[in-house]
Amino acid sequence: MEFAFLPLALVLVASIFQGSFGLGMKFMAPLKWEAWWLVHATVAMFLLPMAWALIVVPHLFSVIASAPTEAILAGMLFGLLWGIGGILFGKSIPYIGISLTYGIVMGLCAAAGSLIPFFSKENATQLPSFPYILGGVLVMLVGVAITAYAGIQKDKASKEVKAAGFNLKAGLFIAVLSGFLSALLSVGFDNGGPIGKLALQAGALERNSSLAIWVVVLWGGFIMNAGYAVFLLFKNKTWHSFKVAKSGKAYMWAILASIFWFGALGIYGQGATLMGEMGSVVGWPILLGVSLIVSNIWAYLNNEWQDAKKSFMWLLGGLFVLIIATIILGYSNGVA
């Protein structure tokens, strides 16, 4: 397939959205986490995908109803498993800290989310793009590792007291499991290909056919995320949190974060679809790698690296490696 800039440009734009949505999580108060997350999950994983798909995919529900049952079930299952991975991400942080957790999860998520769909293709290792894809993913892992190391060193430089619940073995196990499960969002998208083809036949533009896939995959993700939030609302008896005073700003950020989050997936899906058969293989690690660059730019602008100059140099090195990986992966999509 001849290399075209538009698909890569769409994935890069999606990466900016993906790297920015976390800003909203800084403004949860005075809402409880579970209340904020239920609003976010409902908007990001159910309302926005459905609304966007209804606009750009003719006869959306007929398309989904006529899709192969295995494609629907696989998409929802992988979306649900991805939701478990996100929950485990939060569980790992108290054990090993956010920087190490983020590095492990991002690295495994990028690698597994690219290589699982790739090796499921026939004669994958015989494809001309194979060495470039494998090399790009490996370079991406190195970049993520360096970036995670920079974060760990920054945490040490801040002289924060190690959490009382620190547990390296438990934290590493949960983070690794989270990384693999989080990668299944990409696998679900790849398995939902038949839904996208039916959307195309129904009259959707090629790039918009991916929206029908996301609707199905995120049904599974919504069930897990919303279900977990509701469970916590009952467990912690925090339903009253929805009515807390001066919570308008928190609601606003929950919705804005949702727009950024699904905006990232929606635009990524368009770019990955236009990339062709290797879209999810090439696009997924680019999405995560560049979003890591964007999120660290936001962290720098928020003065989070102000007192860690040595660690910041490591960060710059990691981001440079991530840029190289992005170039390699972008090029691989044009290798015939």
C-alpha positions, 0 to 999 in steps of 0.5 A: 500500500502506497504511503499517504500522509493523511492516515498518519496525520489523523493518528498524530492528531488523535495522539494529541487528544489522547495525551491531553484527556488526563488533564481533566482528572486533575479537577475531580474535586469535590466529586468522589472518584466513582461519581466523576468516573461514572459521568466520564464513562457514560459520556466517553464510552456510550453517548459520544460514540453512539452520537458520532456513529449515528451521524456518519454511519447510515442505518447504524443499528441495522449494520450492527444487527447484521454483523457476524455474531462472533465479531460483535461478541469478540469486540465487546469481550475485548472491550470489557477486558480492556476495562478490567485493565484500566481498573487494575492500572489504578490498583497498581499505583499504590504498590509501585507508584504512578511512574513505574506503573505508567511505564510498564502499562504503556510499554506492554499495551503498545507492544501487545496491542500492535503485535497480537493483531499482526501475528494473527495475520496470515504469513505475518513474518513473511511480509516486507513490513515485518522487520520495520514493525518489529523494530519500531515496536522494540524502539518504542519499548526502549523509549517508554522504558527510558521515560518511565525511568525518568519519572521514577528518578523524578519521584525520588528527587521529590523526596516523597515518603514511600507509600506504606502499602508499597509492594514491588512483587504485587505491583509488578504483577498487577501492572503487567496484567493491566498492560496486556489487558489494556492492549485488548482495546486494539485487538477488539478494534481489529476483530471488529473489522467485519462491522466496519465493512458492513458500515462501508457497504451501508454508505459510510465513508471509509474513514467513518466505518470505524465508528461502528466498530467503536460503538460495539467495542466500547459497549463492553468497556462501558459495562465494565467501567460504569459497573465498577463505578456503580459498585463503588458508589454503593460500597462507599455510600457516595451517591450523595456526591452527585449533589455536592455544592460547587461541583459544576467545574468537576462535571465540566471537566468530566465532559471535556475529558470525555470529548478528548478521550473518545475524540482520540479513539474516533480520530485514531480509528479513522486514521487506522482504517485508512492505513489499510490492513496494517492500520491497528498494527502500525497506528496503535503504538504510534497513538500511545507513543506520541500521546506519552510525549504530549502528556509529558509536555503538559507535565512540563508546562505544569512545572512537574519537572521543575526540580528534577533537571537530571531526570528531565534530561532522561525524559528528553532522551526517552521522548527522542527515542519515541519520535524515532519509533514513530518515524519507523512505524510510520514508514513501515505502513508504506513498505509494500 
